[in-house]
Protein backbone atom coordinates (compact mmCIF):
# COMPACT_ATOMS: atom_id res chain seq x y z
CA UNK A 1 0.00 0.00 0.00
CA UNK A 2 1.37 3.40 -0.97
CA UNK A 3 1.79 6.20 1.55
CA UNK A 4 -1.05 8.09 -0.12
CA UNK A 5 -3.37 5.09 0.17
CA UNK A 6 -2.50 4.56 3.80
CA UNK A 7 -3.29 8.20 4.49
CA UNK A 8 -6.63 7.85 2.73
CA UNK A 9 -7.58 4.70 4.63
CA UNK A 10 -6.52 6.21 7.95
CA UNK A 11 -8.51 9.40 7.35
CA UNK A 12 -11.74 7.39 7.30
CA UNK A 13 -11.15 6.07 10.81
CA UNK A 14 -12.32 7.65 14.04
CA UNK A 15 -9.44 9.53 15.78
CA UNK A 16 -9.57 7.00 18.64
CA UNK A 17 -9.19 4.12 16.17
CA UNK A 18 -6.28 5.91 14.44
CA UNK A 19 -4.37 6.19 17.71
CA UNK A 20 -4.93 2.51 18.48
CA UNK A 21 -3.87 1.40 15.00
CA UNK A 22 -0.63 3.38 15.14
CA UNK A 23 0.08 2.09 18.62
CA UNK A 24 -0.69 -1.49 17.61
CA UNK A 25 1.67 -1.21 14.66
CA UNK A 26 4.50 0.20 16.68
CA UNK A 27 4.13 -2.50 19.32
CA UNK A 28 3.84 -5.33 16.79
CA UNK A 29 7.02 -4.19 15.05
CA UNK A 30 8.83 -4.20 18.37
CA UNK A 31 7.89 -7.80 19.08
CA UNK A 32 9.08 -9.10 15.78
CA UNK A 33 12.12 -6.82 15.52
CA UNK A 34 13.48 -5.44 12.26
CA UNK A 35 13.20 -8.18 9.66
CA UNK A 36 13.25 -6.22 6.44
CA UNK A 37 10.63 -4.77 4.14
CA UNK A 38 8.61 -7.96 3.43
CA UNK A 39 8.16 -8.65 7.10
CA UNK A 40 7.20 -5.09 7.88
CA UNK A 41 4.61 -5.16 5.10
CA UNK A 42 2.99 -8.37 6.47
CA UNK A 43 2.49 -6.75 9.88
CA UNK A 44 1.41 -3.39 8.54
CA UNK A 45 -1.11 -4.90 6.10
CA UNK A 46 -2.66 -7.12 8.77
CA UNK A 47 -3.07 -4.24 11.15
CA UNK A 48 -4.29 -1.65 8.68
CA UNK A 49 -6.63 -3.90 6.69
CA UNK A 50 -8.09 -6.14 9.39
CA UNK A 51 -7.43 -4.79 12.87
CA UNK A 52 -8.12 -1.19 11.72
CA UNK A 53 -11.59 -1.71 10.23
CA UNK A 54 -12.51 -4.12 13.04
CA UNK A 55 -11.60 -1.71 15.81
CA UNK A 56 -13.07 1.26 13.97
CA UNK A 57 -16.42 -0.43 13.33
CA UNK A 58 -16.57 -1.32 17.02
CA UNK A 59 -15.76 2.25 18.07
CA UNK A 60 -18.39 3.76 15.80
CA UNK A 61 -21.03 1.19 16.83
CA UNK A 62 -20.26 1.71 20.53
CA UNK A 63 -20.85 5.44 20.07
CA UNK A 64 -24.18 4.73 18.32
CA UNK A 65 -25.27 2.22 20.98
CA UNK A 66 -24.42 4.83 23.63
CA UNK A 67 -26.88 7.36 22.16
CA UNK A 68 -30.00 8.47 24.02
CA UNK A 69 -32.23 7.03 21.31
CA UNK A 70 -30.67 3.58 21.49
CA UNK A 71 -30.61 3.58 25.30
CA UNK A 72 -34.29 4.40 25.32
CA UNK A 73 -35.01 1.52 22.94
CA UNK A 74 -32.91 -0.89 25.01
CA UNK A 75 -34.48 0.07 28.33
CA UNK A 76 -37.97 -0.08 26.84
CA UNK A 77 -37.31 -3.52 25.39
CA UNK A 78 -35.97 -4.88 28.67
CA UNK A 79 -39.03 -3.58 30.45
CA UNK A 80 -41.32 -5.09 27.82
CA UNK A 81 -39.66 -8.51 28.04
CA UNK A 82 -39.93 -8.32 31.81
CA UNK A 83 -37.29 -10.89 32.75
CA UNK A 84 -34.08 -10.19 34.63
CA UNK A 85 -31.75 -11.61 32.01
CA UNK A 86 -31.66 -13.19 28.56
CA UNK A 87 -28.58 -15.11 27.46
CA UNK A 88 -27.64 -16.79 24.23
CA UNK A 89 -24.70 -19.03 23.38
CA UNK A 90 -23.77 -19.00 19.70
CA UNK A 91 -20.98 -20.65 17.75
CA UNK A 92 -17.77 -18.67 17.14
CA UNK A 93 -18.70 -18.88 13.46
CA UNK A 94 -19.05 -15.41 11.91
CA UNK A 95 -21.98 -16.58 9.77
CA UNK A 96 -24.07 -16.76 12.93
CA UNK A 97 -24.62 -13.01 13.15
CA UNK A 98 -25.71 -11.88 16.66
CA UNK A 99 -28.11 -9.41 15.05
CA UNK A 100 -30.10 -12.26 13.50
CA UNK A 101 -30.86 -13.56 16.99
CA UNK A 102 -30.92 -10.75 19.58
CA UNK A 103 -30.86 -6.99 20.13
CA UNK A 104 -27.59 -5.45 21.24
CA UNK A 105 -27.63 -4.70 24.96
CA UNK A 106 -30.92 -6.51 25.58
CA UNK A 107 -29.52 -10.06 25.66
CA UNK A 108 -26.06 -11.26 26.63
CA UNK A 109 -24.19 -13.10 23.90
CA UNK A 110 -21.46 -15.67 24.46
CA UNK A 111 -19.61 -17.20 21.55
CA UNK A 112 -18.16 -20.69 21.96
CA UNK A 113 -16.85 -23.14 19.34
CA UNK A 114 -19.80 -25.26 18.25
CA UNK A 115 -22.04 -23.23 20.59
CA UNK A 116 -21.04 -25.41 23.53
CA UNK A 117 -20.20 -23.82 26.90
CA UNK A 118 -18.18 -25.80 29.39
CA UNK A 119 -20.12 -27.67 32.05
CA UNK A 120 -19.27 -30.23 34.72
CA UNK A 121 -20.99 -32.51 37.23
CA UNK A 122 -21.45 -30.78 40.56
CA UNK A 123 -19.64 -32.29 43.51
CA UNK A 124 -22.91 -32.42 45.51
CA UNK A 125 -24.72 -35.69 46.25
CA UNK A 126 -27.02 -35.36 43.23
CA UNK A 127 -24.17 -34.74 40.82
CA UNK A 128 -26.18 -32.27 38.74
CA UNK A 129 -24.70 -30.59 35.69
CA UNK A 130 -23.51 -27.05 36.39
CA UNK A 131 -21.69 -24.43 34.33
CA UNK A 132 -17.96 -24.17 34.75
CA UNK A 133 -17.53 -21.52 32.10
CA UNK A 134 -16.14 -18.59 34.11
CA UNK A 135 -17.27 -15.87 31.71
CA UNK A 136 -20.92 -16.97 31.57
CA UNK A 137 -21.08 -18.01 35.21
CA UNK A 138 -19.67 -14.69 36.38
CA UNK A 139 -22.16 -12.74 34.33
CA UNK A 140 -25.12 -14.81 35.57
CA UNK A 141 -24.09 -14.47 39.21
CA UNK A 142 -23.69 -10.72 38.80
CA UNK A 143 -27.11 -10.35 37.12
CA UNK A 144 -28.86 -12.43 39.77
CA UNK A 145 -27.25 -10.62 42.69
CA UNK A 146 -28.10 -7.26 41.14
CA UNK A 147 -31.76 -8.25 40.65
CA UNK A 148 -32.05 -9.65 44.17
CA UNK A 149 -30.55 -6.47 45.59
CA UNK A 150 -32.61 -4.06 43.52
CA UNK A 151 -35.96 -5.84 43.25
CA UNK A 152 -35.86 -8.21 46.22
CA UNK A 153 -37.59 -11.05 44.34
CA UNK A 154 -36.51 -14.25 42.64
CA UNK A 155 -34.85 -13.27 39.34
CA UNK A 156 -36.38 -14.88 36.25
CA UNK A 157 -34.17 -15.63 33.25
CA UNK A 158 -34.17 -17.24 29.81
CA UNK A 159 -31.31 -18.82 27.84
CA UNK A 160 -31.09 -19.95 24.22
CA UNK A 161 -28.58 -22.67 23.39
CA UNK A 162 -28.06 -25.01 20.47
CA UNK A 163 -26.18 -26.09 17.39
CA UNK A 164 -26.05 -24.45 14.01
CA UNK A 165 -26.08 -26.05 10.58
CA UNK A 166 -26.66 -25.38 6.93
CA UNK A 167 -29.77 -27.44 6.22
CA UNK A 168 -29.39 -27.10 2.45
CA UNK A 169 -25.70 -27.94 2.40
CA UNK A 170 -24.93 -29.80 5.66
CA UNK A 171 -21.22 -30.36 4.91
CA UNK A 172 -20.79 -26.57 5.03
CA UNK A 173 -22.43 -26.31 8.43
CA UNK A 174 -20.66 -25.87 11.74
CA UNK A 175 -16.87 -26.13 11.36
CA UNK A 176 -16.35 -27.08 15.00
CA UNK A 177 -18.99 -29.83 14.69
CA UNK A 178 -17.33 -31.07 11.52
CA UNK A 179 -13.91 -31.36 13.19
CA UNK A 180 -15.49 -33.35 16.02
CA UNK A 181 -17.74 -35.51 13.83
CA UNK A 182 -14.94 -36.49 11.44
CA UNK A 183 -12.23 -36.95 14.09
CA UNK A 184 -13.06 -40.63 14.59
CA UNK A 185 -12.70 -41.57 10.97
CA UNK A 186 -16.02 -40.76 9.34
CA UNK A 187 -15.99 -38.75 6.12
CA UNK A 188 -17.68 -35.33 6.30
CA UNK A 189 -20.34 -36.26 3.73
CA UNK A 190 -21.81 -38.90 6.01
CA UNK A 191 -20.90 -37.45 9.41
CA UNK A 192 -22.50 -34.12 8.50
CA UNK A 193 -25.38 -35.40 6.40
CA UNK A 194 -27.98 -34.53 9.03
CA UNK A 195 -26.11 -31.44 10.27
CA UNK A 196 -24.44 -33.34 13.15
CA UNK A 197 -27.41 -32.14 15.23
CA UNK A 198 -27.69 -35.26 17.37
CA UNK A 199 -23.89 -35.14 17.90
CA UNK A 200 -24.39 -31.72 19.46
CA UNK A 201 -26.85 -33.04 22.03
CA UNK A 202 -24.76 -36.14 22.63
CA UNK A 203 -21.64 -34.05 23.30
CA UNK A 204 -23.41 -31.31 25.18
CA UNK A 205 -25.06 -33.01 28.12
CA UNK A 206 -25.19 -29.72 30.01
CA UNK A 207 -28.49 -28.42 28.68
CA UNK A 208 -29.87 -28.12 32.22
CA UNK A 209 -26.62 -26.67 33.58
CA UNK A 210 -27.91 -23.11 33.21
CA UNK A 211 -31.09 -23.95 35.15
CA UNK A 212 -29.09 -25.64 37.92
CA UNK A 213 -26.44 -22.93 38.19
CA UNK A 214 -29.04 -20.14 38.21
CA UNK A 215 -31.13 -21.98 40.81
CA UNK A 216 -28.07 -22.27 43.04
CA UNK A 217 -27.64 -18.52 42.92
CA UNK A 218 -31.31 -17.96 43.75
CA UNK A 219 -32.87 -17.47 40.32
CA UNK A 220 -35.33 -19.26 38.04
CA UNK A 221 -34.41 -20.10 34.46
CA UNK A 222 -35.76 -21.64 31.28
CA UNK A 223 -33.30 -22.91 28.68
CA UNK A 224 -34.64 -23.11 25.13
CA UNK A 225 -32.94 -25.27 22.58
CA UNK A 226 -32.33 -22.98 19.60
CA UNK A 227 -30.62 -23.98 16.37
CA UNK A 228 -29.41 -21.51 13.73
CA UNK A 229 -29.61 -22.36 10.04
CA UNK A 230 -26.98 -20.74 7.82
CA UNK A 231 -29.17 -21.40 4.79
CA UNK A 232 -31.52 -18.54 5.62
CA UNK A 233 -30.44 -17.39 9.12
CA UNK A 234 -33.68 -18.81 10.52
CA UNK A 235 -34.04 -20.36 13.98
CA UNK A 236 -35.44 -23.71 15.09
CA UNK A 237 -36.62 -24.30 18.65
CA UNK A 238 -37.27 -27.59 20.42
CA UNK A 239 -34.75 -29.99 18.86
CA UNK A 240 -33.44 -30.95 22.30
CA UNK A 241 -36.88 -32.31 23.24
CA UNK A 242 -36.97 -34.32 20.00
CA UNK A 243 -33.52 -35.72 20.77
CA UNK A 244 -34.44 -36.63 24.36
CA UNK A 245 -37.60 -38.41 23.33
CA UNK A 246 -35.88 -40.39 20.59
CA UNK A 247 -33.11 -41.36 22.97
CA UNK A 248 -35.54 -42.62 25.58
CA UNK A 249 -37.22 -44.70 22.88
CA UNK A 250 -33.89 -46.04 21.65
CA UNK A 251 -34.01 -44.57 18.14
CA UNK A 252 -32.38 -41.76 16.17
CA UNK A 253 -33.84 -38.26 16.41
CA UNK A 254 -34.09 -38.00 12.61
CA UNK A 255 -35.28 -40.38 9.94
CA UNK A 256 -31.96 -41.48 8.42
CA UNK A 257 -33.58 -42.05 5.02
CA UNK A 258 -34.68 -38.46 4.74
CA UNK A 259 -32.65 -35.29 4.30
CA UNK A 260 -32.20 -32.74 7.08
CA UNK A 261 -34.74 -30.26 5.60
CA UNK A 262 -37.27 -33.09 5.10
CA UNK A 263 -36.86 -34.11 8.73
CA UNK A 264 -37.15 -30.57 10.02
CA UNK A 265 -40.22 -29.68 7.98
CA UNK A 266 -41.96 -32.86 9.08
CA UNK A 267 -41.24 -32.22 12.76
CA UNK A 268 -42.38 -28.63 12.33
CA UNK A 269 -45.66 -29.73 10.70
CA UNK A 270 -46.33 -32.05 13.62
CA UNK A 271 -45.70 -29.22 16.08
CA UNK A 272 -42.75 -31.01 17.68
CA UNK A 273 -40.45 -28.10 16.88
CA UNK A 274 -40.92 -24.48 15.86
CA UNK A 275 -39.11 -23.23 12.74
CA UNK A 276 -39.22 -19.46 12.32
CA UNK A 277 -39.07 -19.94 8.54
CA UNK A 278 -42.45 -21.63 8.87
CA UNK A 279 -43.93 -18.45 10.34
CA UNK A 280 -43.10 -16.13 7.43
CA UNK A 281 -46.38 -16.50 5.56
CA UNK A 282 -48.49 -16.02 8.66
CA UNK A 283 -46.85 -12.75 9.70
CA UNK A 284 -45.65 -11.13 6.49
CA UNK A 285 -48.76 -8.99 6.13
CA UNK A 286 -48.45 -7.51 9.61
CA UNK A 287 -44.72 -6.96 9.20
CA UNK A 288 -45.31 -5.03 5.96
CA UNK A 289 -47.97 -2.94 7.62
CA UNK A 290 -45.82 -2.11 10.66
CA UNK A 291 -42.80 -1.38 8.47
CA UNK A 292 -44.77 1.05 6.31
CA UNK A 293 -46.05 2.78 9.43
CA UNK A 294 -42.40 3.36 10.39
CA UNK A 295 -41.70 4.86 6.97
CA UNK A 296 -39.66 1.90 5.74
CA UNK A 297 -39.93 1.56 2.00
CA UNK A 298 -36.74 -0.33 1.22
CA UNK A 299 -34.97 -3.34 2.72
CA UNK A 300 -32.60 -2.64 5.58
CA UNK A 301 -28.88 -2.67 4.79
CA UNK A 302 -28.02 -5.29 7.38
CA UNK A 303 -24.27 -5.34 6.60
CA UNK A 304 -23.86 -1.57 6.71
CA UNK A 305 -22.51 -0.56 10.13
CA UNK A 306 -23.64 3.04 9.66
CA UNK A 307 -27.21 1.89 10.25
CA UNK A 308 -26.64 -0.74 12.93
CA UNK A 309 -28.52 1.12 15.65
CA UNK A 310 -31.47 2.19 13.52
CA UNK A 311 -31.69 -1.29 11.96
CA UNK A 312 -31.92 -2.95 15.37
CA UNK A 313 -34.48 -0.39 16.54
CA UNK A 314 -36.66 -1.03 13.46
CA UNK A 315 -36.43 -4.81 13.79
CA UNK A 316 -37.00 -4.82 17.55
CA UNK A 317 -39.85 -2.32 17.51
CA UNK A 318 -41.75 -4.18 14.80
CA UNK A 319 -41.12 -7.54 16.49
CA UNK A 320 -42.48 -6.08 19.70
CA UNK A 321 -45.66 -4.88 17.98
CA UNK A 322 -46.01 -8.30 16.39
CA UNK A 323 -45.52 -10.08 19.74
CA UNK A 324 -48.21 -7.93 21.32
CA UNK A 325 -50.62 -8.74 18.50
CA UNK A 326 -49.77 -12.37 17.70
CA UNK A 327 -51.39 -14.15 20.66
CA UNK A 328 -50.17 -17.59 21.72
CA UNK A 329 -51.74 -20.09 19.34
CA UNK A 330 -48.77 -20.25 16.94
CA UNK A 331 -46.37 -21.63 19.56
CA UNK A 332 -46.18 -25.39 20.24
CA UNK A 333 -47.74 -25.78 23.68
CA UNK A 334 -45.12 -28.19 24.97
CA UNK A 335 -42.34 -25.63 24.48
CA UNK A 336 -43.95 -23.05 26.77
CA UNK A 337 -45.66 -25.31 29.29
CA UNK A 338 -45.22 -24.26 32.91
CA UNK A 339 -43.40 -21.04 32.08
CA UNK A 340 -44.05 -17.60 33.49
CA UNK A 341 -45.75 -15.02 31.24
CA UNK A 342 -42.45 -13.17 30.94
CA UNK A 343 -40.57 -16.28 29.82
CA UNK A 344 -43.21 -17.00 27.18
CA UNK A 345 -42.97 -13.40 25.99
CA UNK A 346 -39.18 -13.64 25.66
CA UNK A 347 -39.57 -16.80 23.59
CA UNK A 348 -42.33 -15.36 21.38
CA UNK A 349 -40.44 -12.12 20.86
CA UNK A 350 -37.19 -13.79 19.79
CA UNK A 351 -38.94 -16.18 17.42
CA UNK A 352 -40.90 -13.34 15.79
CA UNK A 353 -37.89 -11.02 15.82
CA UNK A 354 -36.05 -13.49 13.60
CA UNK A 355 -38.97 -13.47 11.13
CA UNK A 356 -38.86 -9.66 11.06
CA UNK A 357 -35.06 -9.64 10.70
CA UNK A 358 -35.12 -11.94 7.67
CA UNK A 359 -38.03 -10.12 6.06
CA UNK A 360 -36.70 -6.56 6.51
CA UNK A 361 -33.14 -7.63 5.73
CA UNK A 362 -34.26 -9.44 2.55
CA UNK A 363 -32.50 -12.64 3.65
CA UNK A 364 -33.35 -15.22 0.97
CA UNK A 365 -32.66 -18.96 1.40
CA UNK A 366 -29.24 -19.81 -0.08
CA UNK A 367 -28.95 -16.28 -1.37
CA UNK A 368 -27.62 -13.86 1.22
CA UNK A 369 -24.15 -12.56 1.89
CA UNK A 370 -23.49 -14.57 5.05
CA UNK A 371 -23.87 -17.92 3.32
CA UNK A 372 -20.04 -18.13 3.14
CA UNK A 373 -17.61 -17.46 5.98
CA UNK A 374 -17.09 -13.69 6.29
CA UNK A 375 -14.41 -13.70 9.03
CA UNK A 376 -11.25 -11.62 8.66
CA UNK A 377 -9.60 -11.96 12.07
CA UNK A 378 -9.87 -13.71 15.45
CA UNK A 379 -10.88 -12.09 18.72
CA UNK A 380 -10.18 -13.83 22.05
CA UNK A 381 -11.35 -12.48 25.38
CA UNK A 382 -14.33 -11.30 27.41
CA UNK A 383 -15.15 -8.17 25.40
CA UNK A 384 -14.71 -6.59 21.97
CA UNK A 385 -16.67 -5.60 18.90
CA UNK A 386 -19.02 -8.61 19.03
CA UNK A 387 -21.79 -6.96 17.05
CA UNK A 388 -19.83 -5.98 13.97
CA UNK A 389 -21.77 -6.50 10.77
CA UNK A 390 -19.07 -5.64 8.21
CA UNK A 391 -15.67 -6.61 9.62
CA UNK A 392 -16.63 -9.84 11.30
CA UNK A 393 -14.24 -11.79 13.53
CA UNK A 394 -14.19 -15.35 14.73
CA UNK A 395 -14.91 -14.97 18.43
CA UNK A 396 -13.64 -17.07 21.30
CA UNK A 397 -15.20 -15.64 24.47
CA UNK A 398 -12.94 -16.22 27.45
CA UNK A 399 -12.48 -14.78 30.90
CA UNK A 400 -9.37 -14.29 33.01
CA UNK A 401 -6.18 -16.13 32.20
CA UNK A 402 -6.49 -18.35 29.13
CA UNK A 403 -6.79 -22.03 29.97
CA UNK A 404 -5.81 -24.95 27.78
CA UNK A 405 -9.34 -25.25 26.39
CA UNK A 406 -9.31 -21.58 25.33
CA UNK A 407 -5.96 -22.05 23.62
CA UNK A 408 -7.24 -25.17 21.88
CA UNK A 409 -10.24 -23.17 20.65
CA UNK A 410 -8.05 -20.39 19.26
CA UNK A 411 -5.83 -22.91 17.50
CA UNK A 412 -8.85 -24.56 15.88
CA UNK A 413 -10.14 -21.19 14.66
CA UNK A 414 -6.67 -20.24 13.42
CA UNK A 415 -6.46 -23.49 11.48
CA UNK A 416 -9.88 -22.83 9.95
CA UNK A 417 -8.92 -19.25 9.11
CA UNK A 418 -6.13 -20.39 6.80
CA UNK A 419 -8.72 -21.96 4.49
CA UNK A 420 -11.28 -19.19 4.81
CA UNK A 421 -9.34 -15.91 4.62
CA UNK A 422 -8.09 -16.40 1.04
CA UNK A 423 -11.76 -16.53 -0.07
CA UNK A 424 -12.28 -13.15 1.58
CA UNK A 425 -9.61 -11.37 -0.39
CA UNK A 426 -6.82 -11.91 2.13
CA UNK A 427 -3.55 -12.88 0.47
CA UNK A 428 -1.59 -14.65 3.20
CA UNK A 429 1.70 -14.10 1.36
CA UNK A 430 1.46 -10.38 1.93
CA UNK A 431 -0.58 -10.10 5.07
CA UNK A 432 -0.27 -11.49 8.59
CA UNK A 433 -3.26 -13.07 10.30
CA UNK A 434 -4.52 -11.01 13.24
CA UNK A 435 -5.48 -12.30 16.69
CA UNK A 436 -6.86 -9.63 19.02
CA UNK A 437 -6.70 -10.56 22.70
CA UNK A 438 -9.02 -8.39 24.76
CA UNK A 439 -9.16 -7.40 28.41
CA UNK A 440 -12.19 -5.95 30.18
CA UNK A 441 -11.69 -2.86 32.33
CA UNK A 442 -14.62 -2.39 34.68
CA UNK A 443 -13.16 0.33 36.88
CA UNK A 444 -16.48 1.86 37.78
CA UNK A 445 -17.34 -1.12 39.94
CA UNK A 446 -14.21 -0.93 42.03
CA UNK A 447 -12.80 1.61 44.40
CA UNK A 448 -9.19 1.34 43.42
CA UNK A 449 -9.33 2.14 39.71
CA UNK A 450 -5.65 2.24 39.07
CA UNK A 451 -4.98 -1.14 40.56
CA UNK A 452 -7.87 -2.55 38.53
CA UNK A 453 -6.52 -1.39 35.17
CA UNK A 454 -3.05 -2.64 36.07
CA UNK A 455 -4.57 -6.01 36.84
CA UNK A 456 -6.41 -6.17 33.51
CA UNK A 457 -3.33 -5.03 31.62
CA UNK A 458 -1.04 -7.58 33.16
CA UNK A 459 -3.59 -10.36 32.64
CA UNK A 460 -4.04 -9.36 28.99
CA UNK A 461 -0.27 -9.22 28.48
CA UNK A 462 0.00 -12.70 29.98
CA UNK A 463 -2.64 -13.96 27.53
CA UNK A 464 -0.92 -12.29 24.58
CA UNK A 465 2.42 -13.80 25.62
CA UNK A 466 0.80 -17.23 26.00
CA UNK A 467 -0.60 -17.14 22.44
CA UNK A 468 2.63 -15.71 21.01
CA UNK A 469 4.42 -18.74 22.42
CA UNK A 470 1.85 -21.07 20.82
CA UNK A 471 2.25 -19.39 17.44
CA UNK A 472 5.92 -18.45 17.81
CA UNK A 473 6.98 -19.34 14.29
CA UNK A 474 4.19 -17.30 12.72
CA UNK A 475 4.90 -14.38 15.03
CA UNK A 476 8.59 -14.41 14.09
CA UNK A 477 7.74 -14.36 10.37
CA UNK A 478 5.10 -11.63 10.60
CA UNK A 479 2.49 -14.21 9.51
CA UNK A 480 0.73 -14.09 12.87
CA UNK A 481 0.04 -10.77 14.57
CA UNK A 482 -1.10 -11.02 18.17
CA UNK A 483 -1.97 -7.95 20.19
CA UNK A 484 -3.84 -7.03 23.33
CA UNK A 485 -6.57 -4.39 23.53
CA UNK A 486 -8.22 -3.20 26.73
CA UNK A 487 -11.90 -2.27 26.44
CA UNK A 488 -14.01 -0.26 28.86
CA UNK A 489 -16.89 -2.42 30.03
CA UNK A 490 -19.21 0.54 30.47
CA UNK A 491 -18.72 2.41 27.17
CA UNK A 492 -17.59 -0.67 25.19
CA UNK A 493 -14.86 1.52 23.68
CA UNK A 494 -11.27 0.33 23.37
CA UNK A 495 -8.95 2.20 25.74
CA UNK A 496 -5.45 1.08 24.83
CA UNK A 497 -3.23 -1.42 23.11
CA UNK A 498 -0.95 -3.46 25.35
ZN1 LIG B 1 -20.07 -23.58 14.29
Boltz pocket constraint, residues with backbone or C-beta under 6 A from the ligand:
constraints:
  - pocket:
      binder: B
      contacts: [[A, 91], [A, 92], [A, 93], [A, 113], [A, 114], [A, 115], [A, 164], [A, 173], [A, 174], [A, 175], [A, 176], [A, 177]]
      max_distance: 6.0
